[in-house]
Amino acid sequence: MNPNKSSSFRSSLKQELPAWVQEGIVTEDAAQRLTSLYELDELRTESSSLLAAVIFTLGGLLLGGGLMSFVAANWEVLPTLVKVILLLLLLLAFHLAGYWLWHKKNWPRLGHALVFTGSLVFGANIGLMAQIFHVSGEWYGAFGAWALGSLVMAYAARSWMTGLLALVTAVTWFQGISHSHPSSWMAAGPLVLTAVFLLLAWQLRSRVLYVATHAGLTFMLCTLAAERYSSGKYVLATMIVSGFVAWAAGEFHRVKTLRPEFGNPTAALGILILGGSAYIWSFHWWWRERDWALDSSNVVYSPRFYWALPTIIVTLVGIGLVIRMMWQVNAVDSRKLLVLGISVASAILILCALIGGANYGDQVLLTVSVNLAALMIAVVAIAIGILDERRLAFWTGTLFTVLLIISRFLEYETSLLTKSAAFTLCGVAMIAAGVAYENHLRRKEAIV
């Protein structure tokens, strides 16, 4: 199956094929080849499998909650040894039952749900065990232990859902420890954790876990910037770097057809981060203060190099991916222009953040530059929607463009008549663009 085609496309194709055959647009043999290529006969099974997975997961969560509530209801009257035994048995029961159903009885979705529930029970057990033995410590320590146990189970059971739980708890642990105990060795945390979870996502071919890992990397790098520099501009610059790398990774998967199923969602995350950051920066009041302090003390720690190292490494990875894509022999010129457009927009945003602006002239220049970069990102999204025939990308870019225009008219003092004209023109332009785009898609479908 072509991994770049969504379930909605396959469903539409399955509905249209009989009519195409009847009208002579395609032959019976071509219809059979399309059915085989896109696995159209598997659509009903996939839909029911997804529903079953959701139901089993919800059922497992309710079962785990019920059993934990039963233990909690009798907590005060149970001896310590009985409490420990009950908690351990409950944990083992979920994991063993999940493994048995998954690998021995061929009930993978139910087994998957029970393994995931067992990992949640493991997190609850950490807190209850600490209460039993009066163990005290920092709150993030429990999340660290929870993350480690869940990660082991994710690799052992090959469970993307458990891996996602491990990722969330690991990022939470990192946020806590980097705030409470800042030290240079913590700079390696984002790179190590990202490598571990990307490897797991790669092995499981999980798009959700792969994209979530990039989102986790963004959060961890921004945490480092916020804790160490106490300046909003470094946080936003870090977001730009993270968004650029996520977009570059997604496009790299598409161009190189290497795990292409990771391409669209990862690139979409990158565009979302870049666009959101550019929109925040597009307001002129960001540039009134050079440091953009996050607190009143405006403390800047040293040395900075260690804390900037992971961001620098991530930036070099993104640049390397872009260079590989630009040198790709089969990459069409239009795709190269998109890569170049996002790269230039990202570079403009990062340079604006690092330069800052304290005087009026700098404020105007930097504000204009950021808005130009934001428009470039919007244009790339629209171009992707046209080239790849993806409505979501087209409309996202169109709405982002309109949002930028409206925000500028609301930000600056202009007459109501001017605002009325601008809003009216934006509305007419959106309708015209939508009609033109839909006609373009219809012509393409007619040709096919």
N, C-alpha and C positions, 0 to 999 in steps of 0.2 A: 504493500500500500504506500502511496505517496504521503509521507508524514506531514507535508505542508498543507494538505487539504483537511479542512475541519469536518466534524460530523455533520454540521448543517449543510455544507457543500455536498457531501455524500448522500445525505437524505434527499436533497433537491434533485441530484443526479438520478437517484433510484426512482423518484417519482416521474421524471421526465423521459427516462429511457423507453418505456413502452410506447409513449406517444411518438417519439422520434422514429422508432422502428416501424410503427404503423404508417407514418407519413413518408417513409422512405429516406429519412435524413441519414440514418445509420443502418447498417445491415445487422442481421441476427448475430453473425460472427463478431462484428465490432461491439455489439451490445454485450455479448458474453465476455469479450476481452476486458471491457470497461468494468463489468461486474466483478471479474476476477482481480483486476488491477487495484480497484478501490475497495475490495472486500465488502461489497454492498450487501451480500447475504448475511454478513456478520453484524449488521447494524442493530437488529432486534436483540441479538444476544448481548451486544455491548451495552445497550440501554438497560436491559434487565439486570445485567451484572453490576452496573453502577448503582442501580436502585437497591440491589441486594447488599452491596458493600455498605451503603449508607445505613440501611436498616440494621444490619448486623453490628455496625459500629455503635449506633445509638443504643441498640439492645445491650451491647457489652458495657457501655458507659452506665446505663441504668442498673445493670446487674452489679457492677462494681460499686456504684454508689449505694445500692441497697445493702450489700454485704458490709461495707464499711460503716454504714449507719447502724447496722445491727451490732457491730463490735463497739461502736461509740456509745450505744444505748446501755450497754452492760460494762462500760469501761471502769467505773468506780468500784464495782464489786469483784472484778476479776483480779486474781493474783498477778504479780509481775511476770512470772514464768509463763502463765497461760496467755497473757497479752502478747508476749514475744512469739510464742508458738503460733498463735492465731494469725498474727500479722505475716509471719514467714510462710505459713501454710496457704494463706490467701494469695500471696505473691506467687508462690510456686504453682498453685492450682491454675491460675490464669495463664501463666507461661507454658506449663506442660500441656494443659488442655488445648491451648492455641496451636502448639507445635504438633500435637497428635492429630487434631482435626485437619490441620494444614497439609502435613506431609504423609500421614498414614491413612486418612479417610477421604482425602481429595476434596476437602472443603476449605479451599485457600482463603476465601473472603471472610468466613466465620472465624477461621484460625487467626487471620490477620487482625481482625477486630479484637479478639481476646488477648493477643500479644500486646497490642496497643493499650488495651485496658490494664494489662499487667504492669506496663511501664508507668501508667498514671498511678496505680496502686503503690508502686515502688516509691514515687515521690511523696505520697501520703505517709508511707511507712517511715520515711526519713524523719519527718516532723514528729510522728508519734513515738518513734524510738528515742528521739532527743528528749521528748517530754517524760518518757518512762525513766530514763537514766539521768535526767536533769542535766543534760548537756547544753551548754550555752555557747554562743559564738555569733559571728556576723551572719546576717540573713542570707548573704550570697553564697555562703559555704554550702548550704543545703542545695541550692540550685546547681552548684558545681558537681556535687555527688550525684544528683539526679541526672544531670547531663551526661556524666560518664557512664552511669548504668544504662541509660536509654540508648546511648551511642553503641555500646557493646551489643545490646539486644537488636538494634537496627542492623548492624553488620551481620550478626548471627542469624537473624530471622529474615534478612533481606526485606525489611519493611520500610518503605518510604515514609509512612505515617509516623512510625516511631522515630525515624530519622528527623522528621520535622519537629517533633517534640524535643528531641535532643538539641536541635539547632536553637530553638527558642530559649530553652533553659541555659544553654551555653552562652548565648548572647547576653542573657540576663545576668549570669554570673560574671561575665567580663565587665559589664557596665558597673556592677557593684564593686568589684575588686579594683578596677582602675580608678574609681573615685575615692575609695577608702585608703588604698595603698599604692599611690602612683610611684612607679619606678621605671627605669629604662627598659627592663626586660619585658614589660607589658606591651611594648611596641610590637613584639613578635606575635602577640595573641591573635590579631585579626588574620594574619597570613597563615598561621598554623591551623586555626579553626576553619578558615575558608578552604584550605587544601583538603582537610579531612572530610568535610561535608560535600565538596565538589566531587571527590573520589567516590563517595557513597552514591551520590546522585548519578554519576556516570555509570557505575556498576548496575544500578537499578533502572537506568534509563528513565528516571523520574523528572519530568519537566517542573513539577511543583517544587520539589526539593532543590533543583538546580537554580530556579529563579529566586526562591526564598533564601538560598545561600548568598546570592549577590545582594539581596536586600539586607541580609545580616551583616555583610561586609560593609555596606554603606553606613549602617548604624554604628558599628564598632569604630570605624575610622572617624566618624563625626564625634563619637564619644571621646576619643583621644584628643581631637582638636579642641573640643569644648573644655575638657578637663585641664589640658596643658597650657593652652593659649588664652583662655578666657576671653575670646574675641569671636563675634559672630561671623566676621568675614572669613576666618579660617574654616569655620564649620561649613559655610556655604561653598567655599572653594573645594573642600573635601567632597561635598555632595556632587559637585560638577565632575570631579575626577571619577568618583564611583559610578555616576551615570554614564559617563563617557566609556568606561571600561565595560559596563554591562551591555551597552549598545554595541560596542566593538566585538564583544564575545558573541552576541547574538548574530550579527552580520557575518562574522567569521564562520559560524556554523552553517549559515545559509550558503555562502559563497563556496566554501570548501566541501559542502555536503557531508560534513562530519558531524554525526548526531544531529541531523537537520531538524529533528523535532524540538531541539532546544532553541532554535534560532528565533522564531517569531516572538515567543513570550519573553525571552531575555532581552531582545532588542526593544520590545515595547516597554519593559521596565526601565531601560536606559533612557528612552525618550521621555517617559513620565518623570523621572528624576531630573533630567536636564531641563525640561519644560517648566516643571514646578519651581526649580531653583532660579531659572531665568526670570520667571514671573515675579518672584519675591524681590529680586534685585532690580526689576524694571522701575520701581518707584524711586523718585529722586531723593527722598529723605534719607535713604540708606547712606548716601554719600556725603552727608553733612559732617559726620565724625569719622576720623581716620581709623580709629581702633575698633569701633563697634563693640564696646565692652559688654560682656554678658552679666557683670556684676559691678557694684559700686567701687570695689577696690581696684579693678582693672589690673589684676596681678598677671604678669607674664613670667612664666618659669623658664629655667634654663637647666641643662642644655636643650635646645630645640631639636637638634639633629636626630636624636634617637626617636623622638615622637613623630617626626616628619618622615622617617625612613619607610614605614609601610606604605604611606601615601605615594612617596616617590617611586617605590617598586611597582605599585599598582599602576601608576601613570606610565611607566616604561613598558609594562605588559600591554596596556592599551595601545600605545604607540606602535609596539611590535606587531600587534594584530592588524592595525591599520596598514602598516607597510606591507605585510603579507597579502592583504586583500588587494591593495593597489597594484601589486606585482602579479596578481593572479592572471594568467593568460586568458582564461575564458570569461573574465569579468567584463561586462559590457560597459561602455562609456557612461551611460546614464547612472549605473550603479556606482561607478567611481566618483561621479559628481556628488552623489548622496553621501558617500563616505567623506569626501573632501568637505562638504558643507557642514556636517556635524563636527568634524575635526576643527574646522576654523571657528565655528560658534563656541565650542568648548574652550579653545585657546583664548578667544576674546574674553570670555567670562572669567577664566582663571587669572588672566593678566589684569583685568579690571579690579579683581579682589585684592591681588597682591600690591597693586599700585596704590589703591585707595584714592581719596580726594578730600582735601581740607578746604581749598579755596573754591570760589564760585566757578571759575573756568574749568577746573577739573571735574566738578560736579556735573556740569552740562555735558562735557565730552564723554564721561563715563556713563552717564544715564543714557545718552544717545547710543553709545556702543553696546550697552547691555540690551536695549530694546531692539537694535539691529540683530544681535545674536539670537534673541528670542524669536524674531520673525524668521530667521534662517531655519531654526528648529521647526517652526510651524510649516514652512515651505517643504522641508524634507518629509515631514509626516504626510502632507498632501501628495507629494510626489510618490511616496511609497504606496499610498492608496490608489493612485492611478496606475503605476507600473505593475503592482502585484494584485490589482483589482480587489483591494481590501477596504470595504466601506468604513470600518471602524477607524482605520488610520486616516482616511480622507476626512471624515467628519471631525475627528479629534484635532487635526491640524487646522481645519476651517474654524472650528469653535475657538481654538486657542488664538487664532489671528483676530477674530472678532473681540475676544476678551481683552486682548492687549489694546485694541483701539478704544474700546469703551472705557477701560481703566484709565487711559491717558486723558480722556475727556472729563472723567469724573475727578481725576487727581488735580488738574489745573483749572483755574477759574476761567470759564468761557460762558458766553451768553446761552440762554436756553434755546434760542433760535439755532445757534451753531450746533448745540448738542442734539437738537431735534433732527437737523439735517444729517448729522453724522450717524445717528442711530437708524434713521430711515434708509440711508445708503447702505449701511451694514446689513440691514434686513433684506433689502433688495438683492444685494450682492450674494448673500447666503443662499437665497432662493434660486438665483440664476446659476450659481455654482453647483447647487444640488441637482437642478434640472440637467445641466450640461453633463455632470458626472454620471447620472443615471442613464442618460441617452448614450453616453460612451460605453457603459457596461452592456446595454441592450444591443448595441451594434456589435460588440465583441461576441456576445452570446449568439447573435444571429449568424456571424461568420463561422463560429464553431459548429 
